[in-house]
Amino acid sequence: MLELVALLLPIAAASGWYIARRDMRRQQQRGRPDLSSDYFKGLNFLLNEQPDKAIEVFIQMLEVDSETVETHLALGNLFRRRGEVDRAIRIHQNIIARPTLSRGQRSLALYELGQDYMRAGLLDRAENLFQELIELGEYKAEALKQLLEIYEQEKDWSKAVETARSYEFVTGKRTHVVIAHYYCEQAEAAISHHDIRTAQQAVKKALAVDKSCVRASLLQGDLESSSGDCKAAIRAYRAIEGQDAGYISEAIIPMEKCYRSIGKLTEYRHYLEGILNQYGGVTAMLALAELMKKEQGERAAMQFIIEELRKRPSVRGLERLVEYNMQNTEGPARENMHILSDLINKLSTLKSSYKCQACGFEAKAMHWHCPSCKRWNSVKPLQDIVES
């Protein structure tokens, strides 16, 4: 309410100035002022905290021209921010309909109306306006950015790729990371329709655009694994270490399946040991503990976890240690272990496994496109809830 009143005060002033200037000649002819009664009516509504009625009066009084268009634009933007999109649309449409505006003023009004349509969910209308602005050569960068948002919402990844390339050409800002994710979206859509060939082509395009695209390597590994080429899948998964080691945990479980399939678990164990020594990570530690349990027994696995917990405390590591201990205890000790296990499980349930490095958004599942800040490739795995 205060924001609206603050905006209406200059509108009221502008209305009075506009009327005074318009009636100057009349005053000279008549020899007395002739302020409109509507102006005082609008002021009365404003002073009595009836801004909606005041708005209607001032808008009717204040004709849209090159000297008042900024006030109308500001009012339209305020309505959009308040969620009153219908009013914002009416104001911006009224501005565009005026023949006295300059090219720049009309272009700005078109851009604002496009944002109104987006807020209202009228994406086709918004798209047409932004395309018109691009053809006019006005607000090209802003219009292209809005089009990207539209195509992302519509999941039209082909248009998104084309628009991202245009945005890079206009602004000089690199878009290869985003384009790679668009190709990955195409790949995932193809996989859902069992179109493996199209999916493979899309993944190759993603890696060609951005060789550091972890998501593309994960998809490539999954596709190779599904087709039975486990060696190619392992190569794809292991490429992630050179792309971004923070995502290695996402490949460890599917990688184990591939190594097991070709009978090379010893090689897999050496790989995990190298990852653990160089980067740490509770996922690699737990995978290595499971291998130790099967090869050397549960006691060796427990001792390994204890040593790792001393170096790198982690709730998931403690949870696995309690799980191993429960299998070797009885009576009251086992009951105590159950209580401890329940507490750890509740703690794990409350915490997130992924966090956006840009805005801090946390989630239990991986999001390549942050639902909060809408950035691509900003969400990363948390090795353990201690990190969050």
Backbone torsions as a table, in degrees:
resi	resn	phi	psi	omega
1	MET	NA	-45.6	-179.4
2	LEU	-62.1	-38.1	179.6
3	GLU	-63.5	-40.0	-179.4
4	LEU	-67.3	-44.6	179.3
5	VAL	-62.9	-40.6	179.4
6	ALA	-61.3	-35.6	178.4
7	LEU	-75.6	-34.1	-177.1
8	LEU	-70.7	-27.6	179.5
9	LEU	-60.6	-48.7	175.3
10	PRO	-67.3	-28.1	176.1
11	ILE	-64.7	-42.7	178.6
12	ALA	-62.3	-42.0	178.6
13	ALA	-63.8	-42.6	179.4
14	ALA	-64.1	-37.8	179.0
15	SER	-63.1	-44.8	179.4
16	GLY	-63.1	-41.6	179.4
17	TRP	-64.3	-42.4	-178.0
18	TYR	-63.3	-44.0	-178.7
19	ILE	-67.3	-40.9	-179.9
20	ALA	-61.3	-42.9	179.8
21	ARG	-67.0	-40.5	-179.7
22	ARG	-63.3	-35.3	-174.8
23	ASP	-95.6	8.0	-177.1
24	MET	-59.9	-44.7	-179.8
25	ARG	-65.1	-38.3	178.0
26	ARG	-62.3	-40.2	-179.4
27	GLN	-63.3	-41.0	179.7
28	GLN	-63.7	-37.5	-179.3
29	GLN	-72.2	-42.2	-175.5
30	ARG	-88.6	-25.5	-178.4
31	GLY	82.5	16.6	178.7
32	ARG	-154.5	153.0	179.9
33	PRO	-69.3	153.8	-177.5
34	ASP	-140.7	57.6	178.8
35	LEU	-67.8	141.4	-177.5
36	SER	-66.1	141.2	175.8
37	SER	-67.2	-26.2	178.1
38	ASP	-64.2	-31.8	179.7
39	TYR	-62.8	-45.6	178.7
40	PHE	-69.0	-31.1	176.2
41	LYS	-64.1	-44.0	178.8
42	GLY	-63.2	-43.0	177.4
43	LEU	-61.3	-38.9	179.5
44	ASN	-63.1	-44.2	177.1
45	PHE	-60.9	-40.5	-178.4
46	LEU	-66.2	-44.0	180.0
47	LEU	-67.5	-26.5	179.5
48	ASN	-94.6	19.4	176.0
49	GLU	55.7	46.4	174.2
50	GLN	-123.1	66.4	-172.7
51	PRO	-62.7	-34.2	-179.0
52	ASP	-61.0	-43.2	179.3
53	LYS	-69.8	-36.7	178.7
54	ALA	-62.9	-39.3	179.8
55	ILE	-58.0	-49.3	-177.4
56	GLU	-59.5	-40.4	-178.9
57	VAL	-66.5	-48.0	-176.7
58	PHE	-66.5	-38.0	-180.0
59	ILE	-65.2	-39.0	178.1
60	GLN	-66.4	-36.3	-178.0
61	MET	-74.8	-39.6	-168.6
62	LEU	-90.3	99.8	179.8
63	GLU	-66.9	139.5	179.8
64	VAL	-76.0	119.3	171.8
65	ASP	-146.5	-173.7	-174.3
66	SER	-63.3	-19.6	-176.9
67	GLU	-95.0	-14.7	-178.1
68	THR	-117.2	-2.2	-174.1
69	VAL	-63.2	-35.5	-179.1
70	GLU	-63.1	-36.7	178.3
71	THR	-65.1	-43.4	178.6
72	HIS	-64.7	-40.3	178.7
73	LEU	-62.7	-42.3	179.3
74	ALA	-62.8	-39.4	179.6
75	LEU	-67.4	-41.6	177.9
76	GLY	-61.7	-41.4	178.7
77	ASN	-63.9	-38.4	178.4
78	LEU	-62.6	-44.3	178.4
79	PHE	-60.6	-41.1	-179.5
80	ARG	-64.0	-42.5	178.9
81	ARG	-63.2	-33.7	179.7
82	ARG	-79.2	-5.7	-179.2
83	GLY	89.4	3.2	178.6
84	GLU	-90.8	71.2	-171.2
85	VAL	-68.7	-35.3	-179.7
86	ASP	-58.9	-42.7	178.9
87	ARG	-66.6	-42.2	178.8
88	ALA	-60.4	-43.1	179.8
89	ILE	-62.1	-44.0	-179.2
90	ARG	-61.3	-43.5	-179.1
91	ILE	-64.3	-46.7	-177.6
92	HIS	-69.7	-34.7	175.1
93	GLN	-65.1	-38.8	179.0
94	ASN	-63.8	-37.7	177.9
95	ILE	-64.1	-48.2	-176.5
96	ILE	-61.6	-31.0	-176.7
97	ALA	-72.6	-12.3	-176.5
98	ARG	-80.9	127.9	-177.2
99	PRO	-79.9	-9.7	-174.2
100	THR	-88.1	-2.2	-175.8
101	LEU	-76.5	153.3	173.7
102	SER	-76.2	166.4	178.8
103	ARG	-59.1	-43.0	-179.1
104	GLY	-65.5	-40.9	179.3
105	GLN	-65.5	-42.0	179.8
106	ARG	-66.4	-39.2	179.1
107	SER	-63.3	-41.6	178.5
108	LEU	-63.9	-40.6	178.4
109	ALA	-64.8	-38.1	176.3
110	LEU	-62.3	-42.8	179.7
111	TYR	-63.6	-43.1	179.1
112	GLU	-65.4	-39.6	178.5
113	LEU	-64.7	-37.4	176.1
114	GLY	-60.4	-39.7	177.2
115	GLN	-67.5	-35.0	175.4
116	ASP	-60.0	-46.8	-178.9
117	TYR	-62.3	-38.9	178.2
118	MET	-63.8	-43.2	-179.8
119	ARG	-64.0	-31.9	179.9
120	ALA	-83.7	-5.2	-179.3
121	GLY	82.9	11.3	179.3
122	LEU	-91.6	71.6	-170.8
123	LEU	-67.7	-33.5	-179.7
124	ASP	-65.8	-41.1	177.8
125	ARG	-66.5	-41.9	178.7
126	ALA	-62.0	-43.2	179.9
127	GLU	-59.0	-43.7	-179.9
128	ASN	-61.6	-41.8	-180.0
129	LEU	-66.3	-42.3	-179.6
130	PHE	-68.1	-35.0	175.5
131	GLN	-65.1	-38.8	177.9
132	GLU	-62.4	-42.3	178.9
133	LEU	-62.7	-39.8	179.3
134	ILE	-64.3	-41.2	178.3
135	GLU	-64.9	-33.5	178.2
136	LEU	-77.4	-13.4	-177.1
137	GLY	77.5	20.6	-178.8
138	GLU	-112.8	137.1	177.2
139	TYR	49.9	42.9	-174.6
140	LYS	-64.0	-47.5	-178.3
141	ALA	-63.0	-45.2	-179.6
142	GLU	-64.7	-41.5	-179.4
143	ALA	-65.9	-41.6	178.4
144	LEU	-63.1	-39.2	178.7
145	LYS	-64.0	-40.1	177.3
146	GLN	-67.0	-38.1	177.7
147	LEU	-63.2	-38.0	176.8
148	LEU	-58.9	-42.9	179.0
149	GLU	-63.5	-39.1	178.8
150	ILE	-63.3	-48.3	-176.9
151	TYR	-68.0	-30.3	174.6
152	GLU	-66.6	-42.9	178.3
153	GLN	-63.7	-39.1	-179.1
154	GLU	-82.2	-7.5	-177.5
155	LYS	58.5	34.7	175.2
156	ASP	-93.5	83.3	-169.5
157	TRP	-73.3	-26.9	177.2
158	SER	-65.5	-46.8	177.1
159	LYS	-65.8	-34.8	179.5
160	ALA	-63.4	-42.3	178.6
161	VAL	-61.8	-47.5	-179.4
162	GLU	-60.9	-43.5	-178.9
163	THR	-68.1	-39.1	178.6
164	ALA	-62.7	-38.1	177.5
165	ARG	-65.2	-41.0	178.4
166	SER	-64.7	-40.7	179.2
167	TYR	-61.9	-41.0	178.4
168	GLU	-63.9	-39.6	179.9
169	PHE	-65.1	-41.2	-176.4
170	VAL	-74.3	-41.7	-172.8
171	THR	-98.9	-21.5	-175.0
172	GLY	80.6	1.2	179.3
173	LYS	-86.0	132.4	-178.0
174	ARG	-67.0	137.6	-179.9
175	THR	-125.6	14.4	-174.5
176	HIS	-62.7	-35.0	-179.9
177	VAL	-64.5	-44.9	-179.4
178	VAL	-67.4	-42.9	-179.7
179	ILE	-61.3	-40.0	177.9
180	ALA	-59.8	-39.4	178.1
181	HIS	-69.3	-32.8	175.5
182	TYR	-62.5	-42.0	177.1
183	TYR	-65.1	-36.9	176.9
184	CYS	-65.1	-36.9	175.7
185	GLU	-63.1	-40.6	176.1
186	GLN	-61.3	-41.5	-179.8
187	ALA	-63.1	-44.9	-179.7
188	GLU	-65.4	-36.9	176.7
189	ALA	-64.4	-40.5	178.8
190	ALA	-65.6	-40.1	178.2
191	ILE	-61.6	-40.8	-179.8
192	SER	-63.9	-23.4	177.7
193	HIS	-102.1	13.8	178.0
194	HIS	59.7	29.4	177.3
195	ASP	-99.8	79.7	-172.8
196	ILE	-66.7	-38.4	-178.3
197	ARG	-61.6	-46.1	178.4
198	THR	-63.0	-38.4	179.1
199	ALA	-63.1	-44.2	179.9
200	GLN	-62.9	-40.4	178.7
201	GLN	-64.2	-40.8	-179.9
202	ALA	-65.3	-39.5	178.6
203	VAL	-64.7	-41.0	177.8
204	LYS	-62.2	-40.1	177.6
205	LYS	-64.0	-39.5	179.8
206	ALA	-62.0	-44.7	-179.6
207	LEU	-71.4	-28.4	176.4
208	ALA	-69.2	-36.4	179.3
209	VAL	-75.6	-42.5	-177.7
210	ASP	-140.1	99.1	-177.3
211	LYS	-67.0	-12.1	178.9
212	SER	-96.8	14.0	-177.0
213	CYS	-76.7	102.3	-180.0
214	VAL	-61.8	-41.5	-178.1
215	ARG	-58.8	-40.5	179.7
216	ALA	-65.6	-39.3	178.7
217	SER	-66.0	-39.7	176.7
218	LEU	-62.3	-44.5	178.8
219	LEU	-64.6	-41.0	178.8
220	GLN	-62.3	-43.1	177.2
221	GLY	-61.0	-44.2	179.6
222	ASP	-63.1	-41.1	-179.8
223	LEU	-66.5	-43.2	178.9
224	GLU	-65.2	-40.3	178.8
225	SER	-63.2	-42.7	179.8
226	SER	-64.6	-31.8	-179.8
227	SER	-84.0	-4.8	176.6
228	GLY	95.9	0.0	179.3
229	ASP	-93.7	80.5	-174.4
230	CYS	-68.9	-31.6	178.7
231	LYS	-65.1	-42.5	177.4
232	ALA	-65.8	-37.0	178.4
233	ALA	-63.1	-43.4	179.8
234	ILE	-62.4	-40.9	177.9
235	ARG	-60.6	-40.6	179.8
236	ALA	-66.1	-44.6	-179.0
237	TYR	-65.0	-41.4	-177.2
238	ARG	-71.1	-19.5	177.4
239	ALA	-64.9	-21.1	-177.5
240	ILE	-62.5	-32.0	179.8
241	GLU	-57.8	-39.0	179.3
242	GLY	-82.0	-15.9	179.4
243	GLN	-86.0	-53.7	178.0
244	ASP	-164.8	103.4	-174.9
245	ALA	-61.5	-18.1	179.5
246	GLY	-65.9	-15.4	-178.9
247	TYR	-103.7	5.8	-177.0
248	ILE	-56.0	-36.5	-177.8
249	SER	-58.9	-26.3	-179.5
250	GLU	-70.9	-20.2	-175.4
251	ALA	-103.1	-11.6	-171.6
252	ILE	-64.4	-45.5	-178.0
253	ILE	-67.3	-50.4	177.5
254	PRO	-63.8	-28.7	178.6
255	MET	-66.8	-38.1	179.2
256	GLU	-60.7	-40.9	179.1
257	LYS	-59.0	-41.9	-179.0
258	CYS	-68.0	-46.0	179.4
259	TYR	-62.3	-39.9	179.4
260	ARG	-65.2	-37.6	-177.8
261	SER	-64.5	-35.7	-179.0
262	ILE	-97.4	5.1	175.3
263	GLY	70.7	37.7	-179.0
264	LYS	-126.5	52.3	-179.4
265	LEU	-68.2	-28.0	177.7
266	THR	-63.9	-41.9	176.9
267	GLU	-63.4	-38.1	178.4
268	TYR	-64.4	-40.7	179.0
269	ARG	-64.0	-41.9	178.5
270	HIS	-63.0	-38.0	178.2
271	TYR	-62.9	-46.2	179.6
272	LEU	-62.1	-40.4	178.8
273	GLU	-62.1	-41.0	178.1
274	GLY	-64.8	-42.2	178.9
275	ILE	-63.7	-43.9	-178.1
276	LEU	-64.5	-41.6	-179.4
277	ASN	-68.1	-36.6	-174.8
278	GLN	-87.2	-39.8	-173.6
279	TYR	-117.5	-16.2	-172.2
280	GLY	74.5	-156.1	177.5
281	GLY	110.4	124.1	-176.5
282	VAL	-70.5	-30.0	-179.8
283	THR	-64.3	-45.5	177.4
284	ALA	-64.1	-38.9	-179.2
285	MET	-64.2	-43.9	-179.1
286	LEU	-68.5	-37.7	177.2
287	ALA	-63.8	-40.3	178.1
288	LEU	-67.2	-37.4	177.8
289	ALA	-62.7	-39.0	178.7
290	GLU	-64.9	-39.9	177.0
291	LEU	-64.4	-41.8	178.9
292	MET	-62.2	-39.9	-179.5
293	LYS	-60.0	-41.0	-178.0
294	LYS	-77.1	-31.8	-176.4
295	GLU	-91.5	-38.4	-173.0
296	GLN	-118.4	-7.5	179.3
297	GLY	105.2	164.5	-174.6
298	GLU	-66.8	-36.3	-177.9
299	ARG	-62.9	-41.0	179.6
300	ALA	-65.4	-39.2	178.6
301	ALA	-64.6	-41.9	179.7
302	MET	-63.8	-42.9	-179.8
303	GLN	-64.2	-37.4	178.2
304	PHE	-63.6	-44.6	179.8
305	ILE	-63.7	-41.5	179.4
306	ILE	-59.8	-44.0	179.6
307	GLU	-64.1	-39.9	179.7
308	GLU	-69.4	-36.8	178.5
309	LEU	-65.1	-32.1	177.1
310	ARG	-65.8	-36.2	-179.7
311	LYS	-81.9	-42.3	-175.9
312	ARG	-136.6	91.1	-180.0
313	PRO	-58.2	136.4	178.3
314	SER	-153.2	140.9	-179.8
315	VAL	-70.3	-39.1	179.2
316	ARG	-63.9	-36.8	176.6
317	GLY	-65.5	-42.5	177.6
318	LEU	-63.2	-40.0	178.7
319	GLU	-59.6	-43.1	179.4
320	ARG	-68.3	-37.1	178.8
321	LEU	-63.7	-42.8	177.6
322	VAL	-63.5	-40.2	179.0
323	GLU	-60.1	-44.4	178.3
324	TYR	-64.9	-41.4	-177.8
325	ASN	-66.1	-35.2	-179.0
326	MET	-61.1	-28.9	-178.7
327	GLN	-74.9	-13.0	-177.0
328	ASN	-119.1	13.7	179.5
329	THR	-123.1	157.8	179.3
330	GLU	-138.8	168.0	174.6
331	GLY	63.8	-143.4	-177.2
332	PRO	-58.6	-35.0	-179.8
333	ALA	-62.8	-38.4	179.0
334	ARG	-68.1	-37.9	177.6
335	GLU	-63.4	-41.4	177.6
336	ASN	-62.5	-39.4	177.5
337	MET	-63.6	-37.2	177.7
338	HIS	-63.0	-42.9	179.2
339	ILE	-62.4	-46.2	179.4
340	LEU	-62.5	-41.0	179.5
341	SER	-62.7	-41.8	178.6
342	ASP	-62.8	-42.1	179.5
343	LEU	-63.0	-42.8	-179.9
344	ILE	-65.7	-40.7	179.1
345	ASN	-62.3	-41.3	178.4
346	LYS	-64.2	-41.5	178.3
347	LEU	-62.5	-42.4	179.4
348	SER	-65.0	-36.7	-178.7
349	THR	-67.0	-35.2	-177.2
350	LEU	-73.5	-25.4	-173.8
351	LYS	-96.3	162.1	-178.0
352	SER	-97.7	161.3	179.7
353	SER	-106.5	-11.6	-176.6
354	TYR	-137.7	150.3	-178.1
355	LYS	-145.6	136.4	176.4
356	CYS	-76.6	127.6	-179.1
357	GLN	-76.0	-12.5	-177.9
358	ALA	-93.4	-46.0	-173.9
359	CYS	-119.2	-8.2	178.8
360	GLY	88.7	2.2	177.9
361	PHE	-56.9	135.0	-179.8
362	GLU	-119.1	147.7	-177.7
363	ALA	-151.5	163.2	177.5
364	LYS	-92.0	-18.2	179.1
365	ALA	-119.7	159.1	-178.2
366	MET	-73.8	135.1	174.3
367	HIS	-126.8	114.2	177.3
368	TRP	-75.6	-21.1	175.8
369	HIS	-118.6	110.9	-174.4
370	CYS	-60.5	123.1	179.8
371	PRO	-65.7	-19.4	-177.1
372	SER	-89.7	-61.5	-175.7
373	CYS	-95.5	-4.8	175.9
374	LYS	67.4	21.4	176.7
375	ARG	-89.8	149.1	176.9
376	TRP	-92.9	143.1	171.2
377	ASN	66.1	23.8	-178.9
378	SER	-103.3	-12.5	-179.7
379	VAL	-90.3	129.2	-178.2
380	LYS	-129.2	155.8	178.4
381	PRO	-69.2	143.4	169.0
382	LEU	-94.3	127.7	-176.7
383	GLN	-63.6	-31.0	179.1
384	ASP	-160.5	160.4	-176.9
385	ILE	-67.6	-15.1	174.8
386	VAL	-60.8	-31.6	-179.1
387	GLU	-67.8	-28.8	-177.7
388	SER	-88.4	NA	NA
